[in-house]
Amino acid sequence: MITIGITAGKGGVGKSTLAFNLAYELARTQRVLAIDCDPQASLSWAFDLSTGPTLADILTATNTRRVTREAIQVISPTLHVIPSSIALSSAATSFAGKPGNLKRISAIIATIATDYDVCLLDSPPALETLGLNVLCAANGVIVPLIPDGVTLNAVSNLLATIDEVKQYENPNLCLIGIVAMQYSEQLAHHQTALQALRDADIPLFNTRIGRSIKVTEAMSAHKPVLIYEPRNVRAQEFARLANEVNTWLINQR
């Protein structure tokens, strides 16, 4: 199983929207487990999951393997989800600073790794205990951003953290690429921001996800865009992005 962390270093950039739609796209051809590692539980809300054990229960359980199995919710035969809840914040606080505190999510994944081809981790915005756990567990990281100056500053800090985690905790970690979200070719500052990333030799996905009310409507209906409105241009963009991710996955196997 290959694990991909989706992290942004700040909120409001479409991280959970990306995780939700990408999970459905990847599940068309392989077995996918999505884990909501954010106490805000936006990904869980998108999947319409509000009952049953969550990641917080797994992290505080004495029998991790059993509770992990109980927490997995089946969306389709090839797409399963471990949801989150606000209780995840206190769960993370309970093991912060203890031995192995950055490898708790890695340990959970290890118990079910043979059941899936891909694991997607939806990280919280803050690069604290849970966010660092995601980076320590991941083989690769996808970073969504809205291409503007404020977001570029947050991404700069995130990339520095990724380098530190790779150096000290997870030598297998790599940056798969940055995805421009809510992108518009008509906005000069979007073009300027992406060019700044290119000039810095930071990997970018070729696919950019534009702004559309249909994406918001689809999330509110607890459906990916590809099901809610398959002919919408955003659905096509998520499909192309998934193809790029699949190419990376193939090269890792």
C-alpha positions in Angstrom: 0.0 0.0 0.0 1.2 3.5 -0.9 0.2 6.3 1.5 -0.4 9.9 0.3 -0.8 12.8 2.6 -2.9 15.8 1.5 -1.7 18.8 3.5 -1.7 22.5 3.0 -0.2 24.2 6.1 -3.3 26.4 6.3 -7.1 26.1 6.0 -9.5 27.3 3.4 -7.6 26.1 0.3 -9.9 23.1 -0.6 -7.8 20.4 1.0 -10.8 18.2 2.0 -12.5 18.9 -1.3 -9.4 17.6 -3.1 -9.2 14.5 -0.8 -12.9 13.7 -1.2 -12.9 13.9 -5.0 -9.5 12.3 -5.4 -10.6 9.3 -3.2 -13.5 8.6 -5.5 -11.4 9.0 -8.7 -8.7 6.6 -7.5 -11.2 4.1 -6.2 -12.4 3.6 -9.8 -9.3 1.4 -10.5 -7.9 0.4 -7.0 -8.7 -0.2 -3.4 -8.6 3.1 -1.5 -8.7 3.8 2.2 -9.3 7.5 3.1 -8.5 8.5 6.7 -9.7 11.8 8.1 -6.9 13.1 10.3 -8.4 16.5 10.9 -10.5 17.2 14.0 -12.7 19.5 11.9 -13.9 16.3 10.2 -14.7 18.0 6.9 -13.8 14.9 4.9 -16.1 12.8 7.2 -18.9 15.3 6.6 -18.4 15.1 2.9 -18.8 11.3 3.1 -21.9 11.9 5.4 -20.3 9.9 8.2 -21.4 11.0 11.7 -21.8 7.8 13.7 -19.6 5.0 14.8 -15.9 4.8 16.0 -13.5 7.4 14.6 -9.8 7.9 14.4 -9.9 9.3 17.9 -11.2 6.0 19.2 -8.4 4.1 17.5 -5.7 6.4 18.9 -6.9 5.9 22.4 -7.7 2.2 22.2 -5.8 -0.6 24.0 -6.7 -3.0 21.1 -5.8 -0.8 18.1 -6.3 -3.5 15.5 -9.8 -4.4 16.6 -11.0 -0.8 16.9 -9.4 0.1 13.5 -11.5 -2.6 11.9 -14.6 -1.4 13.7 -14.0 2.2 12.6 -13.7 1.5 8.8 -16.8 2.5 7.0 -17.6 1.1 3.5 -18.6 3.7 0.9 -18.2 1.3 -2.0 -16.4 -2.0 -2.5 -13.2 -0.2 -3.4 -13.5 2.9 -1.2 -13.4 2.7 2.6 -13.1 5.6 5.1 -11.9 6.0 8.7 -13.8 9.1 9.9 -12.8 11.8 12.3 -14.5 13.9 15.0 -13.8 16.8 17.3 -12.6 14.3 19.9 -9.4 13.8 17.8 -8.0 17.0 19.2 -8.0 15.7 22.8 -6.8 12.3 21.6 -3.8 13.9 20.0 -3.1 15.9 23.1 -3.1 12.7 25.2 -0.1 11.2 23.4 1.8 14.4 22.4 5.3 14.3 23.8 5.2 10.5 24.5 7.5 8.0 22.9 6.4 7.2 19.3 4.0 10.2 19.3 4.8 11.0 15.6 4.3 7.4 14.5 0.8 6.7 15.9 -1.0 7.0 12.5 1.8 5.0 10.8 1.2 2.2 13.3 -2.5 2.2 12.6 -1.9 2.0 8.8 0.5 -0.9 9.3 -2.3 -3.1 10.7 -4.4 -2.9 7.5 -1.8 -2.2 4.8 -2.4 -5.4 2.9 -6.1 -4.6 2.5 -5.6 -1.6 0.2 -3.6 -0.3 -2.7 -3.7 3.4 -1.7 -4.3 5.3 1.6 -5.2 9.0 1.5 -4.6 11.0 4.7 -6.5 14.3 5.0 -4.3 16.3 7.3 -5.3 19.1 9.6 -4.0 22.6 8.6 -1.7 22.9 11.6 1.7 21.2 11.5 1.5 20.0 15.0 1.1 16.4 16.4 -1.5 15.2 13.9 -0.1 17.0 10.9 3.4 15.7 11.6 1.9 12.2 12.0 0.6 12.5 8.5 4.0 13.4 7.1 5.7 10.6 9.0 3.2 8.1 7.7 3.1 9.2 4.0 5.2 8.1 1.1 4.3 11.2 -0.8 2.5 14.5 -0.2 0.1 16.5 -2.3 -0.2 20.2 -1.4 -3.3 22.1 -2.6 -3.1 25.9 -2.7 -4.9 28.9 -3.9 -2.2 30.7 -5.9 -1.7 33.9 -4.1 0.9 35.6 -1.9 -0.6 34.6 1.4 -0.8 31.0 0.5 2.7 30.9 -1.0 4.1 32.0 2.4 2.2 29.1 4.2 3.5 26.7 1.5 7.1 27.9 2.0 6.8 27.0 5.7 5.2 23.6 4.9 7.9 22.7 2.4 10.6 23.4 5.0 8.7 21.1 7.4 8.5 18.4 4.8 12.3 18.6 4.3 12.9 18.3 8.1 10.6 15.3 8.4 12.3 13.6 5.5 15.7 14.3 7.1 14.9 13.2 10.6 11.8 11.0 10.7 10.7 9.6 7.3 13.4 9.3 4.6 10.9 7.9 2.1 8.8 11.1 2.1 8.6 13.1 -1.1 6.6 16.0 -2.5 4.5 14.6 -5.3 3.3 18.1 -6.3 1.3 21.2 -5.7 -2.2 21.5 -7.0 -3.6 24.9 -7.8 -7.2 25.2 -6.4 -9.9 27.7 -7.3 -7.6 28.7 -10.2 -8.4 31.3 -12.9 -6.3 32.0 -15.9 -7.8 35.5 -15.9 -6.2 36.4 -12.6 -2.7 37.8 -13.1 -1.7 37.1 -9.5 -2.5 33.4 -10.0 -0.2 33.2 -12.9 2.5 35.1 -11.0 2.3 32.8 -8.0 2.6 29.6 -10.1 5.5 31.1 -12.0 7.2 31.7 -8.7 6.8 28.1 -7.8 8.2 27.0 -11.2 11.2 29.3 -10.7 11.9 27.7 -7.4 11.8 24.2 -9.1 8.9 23.1 -6.9 6.9 20.3 -8.6 3.4 21.3 -9.9 0.7 19.2 -11.2 -0.3 20.0 -14.8 -3.9 19.9 -13.8 -5.4 22.9 -12.1 -8.8 22.9 -10.4 -10.9 25.9 -11.2 -13.6 27.6 -9.1 -17.2 26.4 -9.5 -20.3 26.4 -7.5 -20.9 22.9 -8.6 -18.0 21.7 -6.5 -19.6 23.2 -3.4 -23.0 21.9 -4.4 -21.6 18.4 -4.8 -19.9 18.4 -1.4 -23.2 19.6 0.2 -24.9 16.7 -1.5 -22.2 14.3 -0.2 -21.2 13.4 -3.7 -18.1 13.8 -5.8 -18.4 16.1 -8.8 -17.9 13.1 -11.1 -21.2 11.7 -9.8 -23.1 14.9 -9.1 -22.4 16.5 -12.5 -20.1 14.3 -14.6 -20.0 16.6 -17.6 -18.9 19.6 -15.5 -15.4 20.8 -16.3 -14.4 20.5 -12.7 -15.2 16.7 -12.8 -12.9 16.5 -15.9 -10.2 18.3 -14.0 -10.4 16.0 -11.0 -10.2 13.0 -13.4 -7.1 14.4 -15.1 -5.5 15.0 -11.7 -6.2 11.4 -10.7 -4.5 10.3 -13.8 -1.4 12.2 -12.8 -1.5 10.8 -9.3 -1.9 7.3 -10.8 1.2 7.8 -12.9 3.1 8.6 -9.8 1.7 5.6 -8.0 2.7 3.3 -10.9 6.3 4.6 -10.7 6.4 3.8 -6.9 5.4 0.2 -7.3 
